[in-house]
Amino acid sequence: MPKRSAPPSKPFTPSPQSVRRAVASSTALETGQTVQQLEQKLRNRSQSRFARIRLAD
């Protein structure tokens, strides 16, 4: 008899902070800058330049 699988659950949605952290750490590896510097730049940029634009869901 086949096993019943659980019903599909809602997909995980990362927080904006974790997305920022992932982008900063990836960029840090490529550029040699610190993650903290890049996170600060991303935080400042999102507050001013493109604050009205949201990422797609």
C-alpha positions, 0 to 999 in steps of 0.5 A: 500500500502506498504511503500517504504524503502530507498535503503541500504546505505554504512555501517558505518566504525569507525575511527582507533581512535574510535576503539582504544578508544572503546578497551581502555575504555572496557579494563579500566573497566576490569582492573582498569587502566585509559583510557588515559594510555591504549590509549597511549599503543595502540598508541605506540604498533600500531606504532612499533610492528604490524604497517604493519598489518591492521584490516580487513574491 
